[in-house]
């Protein structure tokens, strides 16, 4: 089964003290063990690095720790779904026409990346945020771990 993990699930999976760690790690572990095919939006790689390096101490990762975590847990096991320049242009146009504002655009970026990858499941810890802007073609794939 092809599954896409958003940034919130990736961070929770690699931060052992995160409230959702056990649920998120269970999803990640299926990918690490080859039971599921993992997909990640290219945007989530930068977002994951940003979050890991700005967590409050003692959970904060050094830049080197964040890189290692991303390499070992994501890059080695996931396919990356990236948007092209024209994808961003049409996404911004659609966002403006539908009234998407602020940081919700980042959810729309991840959803557009997911649409390109066509996952069977899209895991997020922010289910309500994604449900609010998900296209009908992806609505049934959205799940919380």
C-alpha positions, 0 to 999 in steps of 0.5 A: 500500500502506498502511504504519504506521511505529512510533516506532523507524522514524520516529526512525531515518529522520530521524536520519542517523547512526542505525544503521538510518537507510538501511533506515528512510529507504527506507521513509519515502521511499516514503511521501514520494514517494507510493508508499505511504500512510503511517499513524502512531499518534498516540502515536508523535508524542509519543514521537518528539518525546520521543526526538528531544529527549533523544538524546545530543549531538550527535544531540539535536534542539532542541524546534524541530528536533524539531517541524520534523522531525515536521511535515515528515516525518510530519504532512505525509505520514501519516494519524494513527490515534488511540485514543478514551478507550474504546479505552484503557479496553478496552486497559488491561483486556485488558493486565491480563488477559493479564499485559502489564506496564511499557512493553510497554503502549506497544507494545500502544497502537501495535498497537491504533492499527494495528488501527484503521488496518488497514495492509498492513505495520507497520514496527518496529525492535523486531520481537520486542517487537511479535510478543510482544503482537500480535493474530493479525490483525496478526501477518503485517503486522509487519516490520523495514525 
